[in-house]
Amino acid sequence: MRALMLAAVLASLLPTAQAQETLRDRIKARIEQRRADKGAPASASLQELQVQGRKVLVHVPSGYAADRPAPLVLAFHGGGGHAEYMADDEKYGLQKKADEAGFVVAFPNGYSKLPGGKFATWNAGGCCGDARDKNIDDVGFARAVVTALQARYRIDAARVFATGMSNGGMLSHRLACEAADVFRAVASVAGTDATANCTPGRPVSVLHIHARDDDHVLFNGGAGPGAFRDETKVMAFTSVPETVSRWVRRDQCTAPAQRTLDLPDAYCEAYGGCAGGVSVQLCVTDTGGHSWPGAASVRRGKAAASQALDANDVIWRFFEQAAR
């Protein structure tokens, strides 16, 4: 009798035990999946290369053909970011744009002491972080990335471009100064010129995009409250007007700015009569803060990106014109 009662109790507990075991299995599987996701590229369409010991994620457009040279765009993440973040199409949309326009896009990782390359920075001259403080040769690294990609894919050397966000945009400005023989044109978003000396080897087309209410890299100069908490890791940022004026002088542009886009919340203007037929352009949004215009999402707690214009469309149109 006692045996029968014990069997009945065990039978009643079995479903509960099985449910607990199933729940534990689910939690364990979820944890393992999250760990795997953290170590995986941002997209299955990304290929990973190692250049000078650093990660470079590469997206080859769906229409790529090895018998036809393709344009190449290097996209540099912001300070404190990493390659996977810049490759996230919800935040930047560059993989989608690459498929639409047919260019190879590469997402290099900045200098970082951490495993996986997180919280990385670029040495753009006066900014930023450990990359600047250790005088990391990011111009040499960018050159090496282009060389590595040319060895692996059919790249049109006359259509190699650079773009970047914030600290990555600052690096793009520096590449225009020191690697104009490699990059036909550059486009910076929310990252002003941080160089102390700039003598391009040839005239180079430069596009700058910035929001008036940027709280990191202030439109009229200086570091805003949204910049790195440690002020020694940044700089008194050059203003947007001064950044554009520098390029107008460097490229010897003689024609005054002409509006090429005029919307309620954004405008673009271009300077003509520049040496070598290049162009200096500026696009300004009223809102959007420190973000990539047209982006679907931004970091938690940040102002929504401006939708007045799409940075990817503006940048690619600028690159196409520069390559003619």
ZIRA-V752110 format. One record per residue. N is the residue number from 0. RES is the residue in one small letter. PHI is phi in whole degrees, 0 to 359 (NA if undefined). BURIAL is 1 if it has 24 or more other C-alpha atoms within 12 Angstrom, else 0. D_CENTER is the distance of its C-alpha to the mean C-alpha in Angstrom with 2 decimals. Layout:
{{N/RES/PHI/BURIAL/D_CENTER} {N/RES/PHI/BURIAL/D_CENTER}}
This chain:
{{0/m/NA/0/73.80} {1/r/298/0/71.50} {2/a/294/0/69.58} {3/l/293/0/69.12} {4/m/296/0/67.82} {5/l/297/0/65.27} {6/a/295/0/64.08} {7/a/293/0/63.65} {8/v/297/0/61.58} {9/l/299/0/59.29} {10/a/295/0/58.90} {11/s/289/0/57.91} {12/l/278/0/55.26} {13/l/302/0/53.76} {14/p/300/0/51.54} {15/t/296/0/50.13} {16/a/297/0/49.45} {17/q/295/0/47.84} {18/a/295/0/45.61} {19/q/296/0/44.55} {20/e/296/0/43.87} {21/t/296/0/41.79} {22/l/297/0/39.77} {23/r/299/0/39.20} {24/d/297/0/38.10} {25/r/294/0/35.61} {26/i/298/0/34.14} {27/k/299/0/34.00} {28/a/295/0/32.29} {29/r/293/0/29.69} {30/i/298/0/28.94} {31/e/297/0/28.70} {32/q/294/0/26.34} {33/r/297/0/23.97} {34/r/297/0/24.14} {35/a/294/0/23.43} {36/d/297/0/20.43} {37/k/296/0/18.87} {38/g/265/0/19.32} {39/a/264/0/18.34} {40/p/299/1/15.25} {41/a/294/1/13.41} {42/s/208/1/15.38} {43/a/294/0/18.60} {44/s/276/1/17.30} {45/l/267/1/15.02} {46/q/255/1/16.73} {47/e/247/1/16.28} {48/l/241/1/17.16} {49/q/245/0/18.07} {50/v/231/1/17.66} {51/q/52/0/19.49} {52/g/78/0/19.58} {53/r/245/1/15.87} {54/k/283/1/14.16} {55/v/226/1/12.25} {56/l/265/1/11.73} {57/v/233/1/12.79} {58/h/247/1/13.52} {59/v/263/1/16.58} {60/p/297/1/17.55} {61/s/300/0/20.81} {62/g/267/0/22.66} {63/y/297/1/21.93} {64/a/229/0/25.25} {65/a/296/0/25.95} {66/d/267/0/28.48} {67/r/229/0/26.16} {68/p/302/0/23.47} {69/a/251/1/20.01} {70/p/293/1/17.24} {71/l/230/1/14.20} {72/v/238/1/10.59} {73/l/265/1/8.42} {74/a/244/1/4.62} {75/f/260/1/3.98} {76/h/291/1/3.44} {77/g/282/1/6.10} {78/g/296/1/9.68} {79/g/86/1/11.49} {80/g/261/1/8.83} {81/h/197/1/8.70} {82/a/300/1/7.78} {83/e/299/1/9.60} {84/y/294/1/7.95} {85/m/293/1/4.56} {86/a/278/1/7.46} {87/d/288/1/9.53} {88/d/291/1/10.80} {89/e/293/0/12.48} {90/k/262/1/9.52} {91/y/228/1/7.42} {92/g/71/1/10.14} {93/l/284/1/8.77} {94/q/293/1/11.45} {95/k/298/1/14.04} {96/k/295/1/13.37} {97/a/298/1/13.65} {98/d/293/0/16.92} {99/e/293/0/18.18} {100/a/263/1/17.66} {101/g/86/1/18.30} {102/f/251/1/15.55} {103/v/280/1/14.32} {104/v/239/1/10.59} {105/a/240/1/9.68} {106/f/243/1/7.19} {107/p/286/1/8.89} {108/n/258/1/9.77} {109/g/289/1/10.62} {110/y/283/1/14.26} {111/s/210/1/15.90} {112/k/269/0/19.58} {113/l/267/0/19.23} {114/p/300/0/19.90} {115/g/83/0/17.02} {116/g/78/1/14.59} {117/k/288/1/13.92} {118/f/52/1/13.50} {119/a/269/1/12.00} {120/t/226/1/11.64} {121/w/239/1/11.49} {122/n/271/1/14.67} {123/a/261/1/14.04} {124/g/116/1/17.78} {125/g/277/1/18.88} {126/c/212/1/15.97} {127/c/211/1/15.06} {128/g/57/1/16.90} {129/d/296/1/18.43} {130/a/300/1/16.41} {131/r/290/1/18.05} {132/d/296/0/21.30} {133/k/266/0/21.79} {134/n/53/0/20.88} {135/i/296/1/18.59} {136/d/276/1/18.45} {137/d/282/1/14.75} {138/v/292/1/15.88} {139/g/297/0/18.26} {140/f/296/1/15.79} {141/a/298/1/13.56} {142/r/299/1/16.95} {143/a/294/1/17.99} {144/v/298/1/15.09} {145/v/299/1/16.06} {146/t/299/0/19.68} {147/a/295/1/19.28} {148/l/288/1/17.72} {149/q/294/1/20.48} {150/a/285/0/23.01} {151/r/259/0/21.96} {152/y/234/1/21.19} {153/r/276/1/22.76} {154/i/251/1/20.29} {155/d/279/1/21.41} {156/a/298/0/21.25} {157/a/275/0/21.67} {158/r/228/1/18.49} {159/v/250/1/15.73} {160/f/229/1/12.77} {161/a/226/1/9.61} {162/t/218/1/6.84} {163/g/187/1/4.31} {164/m/253/1/4.75} {165/s/57/1/8.16} {166/n/303/1/9.05} {167/g/290/1/6.21} {168/g/291/1/7.71} {169/m/299/1/10.95} {170/l/297/1/10.61} {171/s/300/1/10.21} {172/h/299/1/13.41} {173/r/295/1/15.01} {174/l/295/1/14.53} {175/a/296/1/16.30} {176/c/285/1/18.96} {177/e/245/1/19.52} {178/a/219/1/18.45} {179/a/294/1/19.51} {180/d/287/0/21.68} {181/v/256/1/18.78} {182/f/260/1/16.22} {183/r/289/1/17.96} {184/a/203/1/15.61} {185/v/227/1/12.39} {186/a/221/1/10.64} {187/s/246/1/9.30} {188/v/244/1/8.71} {189/a/63/1/10.69} {190/g/223/1/10.85} {191/t/278/1/14.26} {192/d/296/1/16.01} {193/a/246/1/16.87} {194/t/276/1/19.09} {195/a/266/0/22.83} {196/n/226/0/23.91} {197/c/215/1/22.48} {198/t/226/0/24.59} {199/p/302/1/22.78} {200/g/290/0/24.87} {201/r/201/1/24.89} {202/p/299/1/23.80} {203/v/220/1/20.17} {204/s/284/1/18.72} {205/v/226/1/16.26} {206/l/242/1/14.76} {207/h/236/1/13.85} {208/i/239/1/13.10} {209/h/205/1/14.27} {210/a/265/1/16.30} {211/r/297/1/19.77} {212/d/261/1/19.80} {213/d/302/1/16.67} {214/d/259/1/18.18} {215/h/258/1/15.83} {216/v/260/1/15.60} {217/l/296/1/18.83} {218/f/304/1/19.34} {219/n/263/1/22.58} {220/g/105/1/21.53} {221/g/100/1/21.50} {222/a/265/1/19.73} {223/g/273/1/20.27} {224/p/295/0/21.41} {225/g/274/0/18.05} {226/a/288/1/16.81} {227/f/311/1/17.53} {228/r/297/0/21.12} {229/d/274/0/22.18} {230/e/298/0/22.35} {231/t/289/0/22.95} {232/k/271/1/19.38} {233/v/237/1/18.07} {234/m/201/1/20.01} {235/a/280/1/21.67} {236/f/299/1/18.75} {237/t/296/1/19.78} {238/s/289/1/20.41} {239/v/295/1/18.82} {240/p/303/1/22.25} {241/e/293/0/22.69} {242/t/302/1/19.34} {243/v/293/1/20.35} {244/s/300/1/23.91} {245/r/300/1/23.02} {246/w/288/1/21.47} {247/v/298/1/24.46} {248/r/289/1/26.73} {249/r/298/1/25.01} {250/d/271/1/24.99} {251/q/55/1/28.50} {252/c/286/1/27.97} {253/t/251/0/31.37} {254/a/272/0/31.03} {255/p/292/0/30.17} {256/a/296/1/27.23} {257/q/239/0/27.85} {258/r/293/0/26.44} {259/t/250/0/24.74} {260/l/208/0/23.83} {261/d/220/0/25.77} {262/l/240/0/25.32} {263/p/304/0/26.67} {264/d/241/0/23.36} {265/a/196/1/21.29} {266/y/211/1/22.07} {267/c/229/1/20.84} {268/e/218/1/22.88} {269/a/232/1/23.17} {270/y/257/1/25.20} {271/g/251/1/27.45} {272/g/66/0/29.96} {273/c/273/1/27.45} {274/a/300/0/28.43} {275/g/68/0/27.80} {276/g/74/1/27.07} {277/v/280/1/23.46} {278/s/221/1/22.05} {279/v/245/1/20.48} {280/q/228/1/19.15} {281/l/226/1/18.22} {282/c/235/1/17.37} {283/v/233/1/18.26} {284/t/251/1/18.42} {285/d/288/1/21.17} {286/t/231/1/19.49} {287/g/118/1/16.29} {288/g/59/1/15.85} {289/h/266/1/12.60} {290/s/210/1/10.52} {291/w/265/1/8.96} {292/p/306/1/12.32} {293/g/93/1/13.68} {294/a/295/1/11.88} {295/a/283/0/14.65} {296/s/214/1/14.12} {297/v/226/1/12.85} {298/r/299/0/13.78} {299/r/303/0/17.56} {300/g/88/0/19.45} {301/k/264/0/16.94} {302/a/297/1/17.90} {303/a/299/1/17.09} {304/a/294/1/14.55} {305/s/297/1/16.56} {306/q/252/1/17.89} {307/a/293/1/19.62} {308/l/211/1/17.27} {309/d/255/1/14.54} {310/a/303/1/11.52} {311/n/297/1/11.10} {312/d/295/1/14.82} {313/v/296/1/15.01} {314/i/295/1/12.43} {315/w/293/1/14.08} {316/r/298/0/17.47} {317/f/297/1/16.84} {318/f/298/1/15.90} {319/e/300/1/19.01} {320/q/294/0/21.18} {321/a/292/1/20.17} {322/a/273/1/21.22} {323/r/281/0/24.65}}
